[in-house]
Amino acid sequence: MILKDRIAIVTGAGSGIGQAGAAIIAREGAHVVVVDRNGEAAETAASEIRANGGRAEALALDVTDDTALTDGINAVMARHGRIDILHNHAGAQVAGNLEQVEVEGFDRSWSLNVRAHFMAARLVMPIMKKQGDGVILNTASSSGVLYDREMIAYTTTKHAVIAMTRQMAGDYARFGIRVNALCPGWVDTPFNAPFIEQMGGRSEIEAYVREKVPMGRWASVEEIAESILFLVSPRSSYMTGQILVVDGGETVV
């Protein structure tokens, strides 16, 4: 097990990619703190990990609530004495172009997709510095490296996550801390509901994926989870400040 006895925090882990990532990290020996604002979903995900022989606990909180996030991370540290991995995954899509998007929606997107990543990393960084090692993985998106039709809030925030990741990596590499970003492409989860609605329905999004993605299909959450494992494990031990795009070839077209 390549993550034996590591302590990992995964936000947005109650469903979708976050849940699959938490599961694979636990499978490799880590104790995973499954964070989600939906406490029932977090407990279900943690229970599934335990049922499969892994170690996990649920932590219900809204990562945009600074006080709740601070208290949650401090509680994890108090219980376990260290934090080795932080996967900032919680995020949201907000549809609309410059004129259409609600300003409130843009602000909410920034708060969740960027600021919450910043705050969680800020809170674990002193812990990791004292340990002399640690890994932070920020989930961006293929939308962070290309144009995404009429999705200005989402695209702006995901570009920002990439810039923030590179800055963190450069500043903290000398402390033994690695920071990278994951950019998934089209993954078939409920997360895509705003874009599907904007596109006009399921048949339209299926046609879009077939046309725009050279591999002609969605990714599964399990495929993305393998990339998560690579980035948070010693398999990527000489890799920091990098952006791993996992998109079936969409960004090369």
C-alpha positions in Angstrom: 0.0 0.0 0.0 1.7 3.2 -1.2 -0.3 5.5 1.2 -0.1 3.3 4.3 -1.0 5.3 7.5 -1.2 8.7 5.7 -3.9 11.1 6.8 -5.8 12.5 3.9 -8.5 15.1 3.7 -10.7 15.1 0.6 -13.3 17.8 0.1 -16.4 17.3 -1.9 -16.0 13.6 -1.4 -19.6 12.7 -0.8 -20.2 11.9 -4.5 -18.7 11.7 -8.0 -15.0 12.2 -8.6 -14.4 13.2 -4.9 -15.9 10.0 -3.7 -14.0 7.9 -6.1 -10.8 9.7 -5.2 -11.4 9.2 -1.5 -12.0 5.5 -2.1 -8.8 4.9 -4.0 -6.7 6.8 -1.5 -8.2 4.7 1.3 -7.6 1.5 -0.8 -3.9 2.3 -0.7 -3.8 2.5 3.0 -4.6 6.1 4.0 -7.1 7.2 6.6 -9.4 9.4 4.7 -11.5 12.3 6.1 -14.5 12.5 3.8 -15.6 16.1 3.7 -18.9 17.2 2.2 -21.6 19.8 3.1 -24.1 16.9 2.8 -23.4 15.0 6.0 -25.4 12.0 4.9 -23.5 11.7 1.7 -20.2 12.0 3.5 -21.2 9.3 6.0 -22.3 7.0 3.2 -19.0 7.4 1.4 -17.0 6.9 4.5 -19.1 3.8 5.4 -18.5 2.3 2.0 -14.8 2.7 2.4 -14.9 1.0 5.8 -17.0 -1.8 4.4 -14.3 -2.4 1.8 -11.7 -2.7 4.6 -10.4 0.9 4.5 -10.3 3.6 7.2 -12.4 6.7 6.8 -14.4 9.2 8.8 -17.1 11.7 7.7 -16.8 15.4 8.3 -19.9 17.5 7.4 -19.1 21.1 6.7 -19.4 23.9 4.1 -15.9 24.6 2.9 -16.9 28.2 2.2 -17.5 28.7 5.9 -14.1 29.8 7.2 -14.9 29.0 10.9 -16.3 25.6 10.1 -13.3 24.8 7.9 -10.8 25.9 10.5 -12.5 24.0 13.2 -12.7 20.9 11.0 -9.1 20.8 10.0 -8.0 21.6 13.6 -10.1 18.7 14.8 -8.5 16.3 12.3 -5.1 17.4 13.4 -6.0 17.0 17.1 -7.3 13.4 16.4 -4.5 12.2 14.2 -1.4 14.4 14.9 -0.6 15.0 11.2 -2.1 15.8 7.8 -0.3 14.3 4.9 -2.7 14.9 1.9 -5.2 17.6 1.1 -7.3 17.1 -2.0 -9.3 20.3 -2.6 -12.1 19.0 -4.8 -15.3 20.7 -3.8 -16.6 22.9 -6.5 -19.6 24.0 -8.6 -20.6 24.9 -12.1 -22.4 28.2 -12.7 -23.6 28.6 -16.3 -23.9 31.8 -18.3 -21.8 34.2 -20.3 -20.7 37.6 -19.2 -24.1 39.2 -19.6 -26.2 36.2 -18.5 -24.4 34.9 -15.4 -25.8 36.1 -12.1 -23.3 38.2 -10.1 -24.3 36.2 -7.0 -23.5 33.0 -8.9 -20.1 34.3 -10.0 -19.3 35.2 -6.4 -20.5 31.8 -5.2 -18.4 30.1 -7.8 -15.3 32.1 -6.8 -15.9 31.4 -3.1 -16.2 27.6 -3.6 -13.9 26.9 -6.5 -11.0 29.2 -5.5 -11.2 30.8 -2.1 -12.1 27.6 -0.3 -9.1 25.9 -1.9 -6.9 28.8 -0.8 -8.3 28.6 2.8 -7.9 24.9 3.2 -4.3 25.0 1.9 -3.6 27.9 4.1 -4.8 26.0 7.1 -2.8 22.8 6.4 0.4 24.5 5.3 1.9 25.2 8.7 1.2 21.5 9.7 2.9 20.2 6.5 5.8 22.6 7.0 6.4 21.3 10.5 6.2 17.7 9.3 8.7 18.5 6.4 6.4 17.0 3.8 2.9 16.9 2.4 0.9 16.9 -0.7 -1.9 19.3 -1.9 -3.9 18.5 -4.9 -6.3 21.1 -6.3 -9.0 20.1 -8.7 -9.2 22.6 -11.6 -10.7 21.4 -14.9 -10.0 21.2 -18.6 -12.0 24.5 -18.6 -9.0 25.9 -16.8 -6.8 25.5 -19.9 -9.3 26.2 -22.7 -12.4 28.1 -23.7 -15.7 26.7 -22.3 -18.7 28.0 -24.1 -20.8 30.5 -22.1 -19.3 29.4 -18.7 -17.4 32.5 -17.7 -17.7 32.0 -13.9 -16.5 28.4 -14.0 -13.8 29.0 -16.6 -12.4 32.0 -14.7 -12.3 30.2 -11.4 -10.6 27.1 -12.9 -7.9 29.2 -14.6 -7.4 30.9 -11.2 -6.9 27.5 -9.5 -4.1 26.7 -11.9 -2.3 29.9 -11.2 -2.8 29.5 -7.5 -1.4 25.9 -7.7 1.7 27.0 -9.5 2.3 29.9 -7.0 1.9 27.6 -4.0 4.2 25.0 -5.5 7.0 27.5 -6.2 6.7 29.0 -2.7 6.6 25.8 -0.7 8.7 23.2 -2.6 11.7 23.9 -0.3 9.7 22.7 2.6 9.1 19.3 1.0 5.5 20.1 0.1 4.2 19.3 -3.4 1.2 21.1 -5.0 -0.3 20.0 -8.2 -3.6 20.4 -10.1 -5.9 17.9 -11.7 -7.9 19.0 -14.8 -10.6 16.5 -15.6 -12.5 16.7 -18.8 -16.0 15.3 -19.4 -16.9 13.0 -16.5 -20.4 11.6 -16.4 -21.7 12.8 -13.0 -24.5 15.0 -11.8 -22.0 17.8 -11.5 -22.6 18.6 -15.2 -26.3 19.4 -14.7 -25.9 23.2 -15.3 -24.0 22.7 -18.5 -26.4 20.0 -19.7 -29.3 22.3 -19.2 -27.5 25.1 -21.0 -26.7 22.8 -23.9 -30.4 21.9 -24.3 -30.5 18.4 -22.7 -28.9 15.0 -22.5 -28.9 14.2 -26.3 -27.2 17.5 -27.0 -24.4 17.0 -24.5 -23.8 13.4 -25.7 -23.4 14.8 -29.3 -21.1 17.5 -28.0 -18.9 14.9 -26.2 -18.7 12.7 -29.3 -17.7 15.6 -31.5 -15.3 17.5 -29.2 -13.5 14.7 -27.4 -11.2 12.7 -29.7 -11.8 9.5 -27.7 -15.5 10.1 -28.3 -16.8 9.4 -24.8 -17.0 10.5 -21.2 -14.5 9.5 -18.6 -15.6 7.3 -15.6 -14.9 8.5 -12.1 -12.7 5.5 -11.6 -10.4 6.7 -14.5 -10.1 10.1 -12.9 -9.4 8.5 -9.5 -6.3 6.7 -10.9 -4.9 10.1 -11.8 -5.7 11.4 -8.3 -3.8 8.5 -6.7 -0.8 9.2 -8.9 -0.7 12.9 -7.9 -1.1 12.4 -4.2 1.3 9.4 -3.9 5.0 8.9 -4.1 4.5 7.9 -7.7 4.7 11.6 -8.5 7.4 12.4 -5.9 9.4 14.7 -8.3 6.4 16.5 -9.6 5.2 19.9 -8.3 3.5 22.9 -9.9 2.2 20.8 -12.7 -1.2 20.5 -14.3 -2.4 17.1 -15.2 -5.1 17.2 -17.9 -7.2 14.1 -18.2 -9.7 14.8 -20.9 -9.7 12.2 -23.6 -7.7 14.5 -25.9 -10.1 17.4 -26.0 -7.4 20.0 -25.3 -5.2 18.8 -28.2 -7.9 19.5 -30.9 
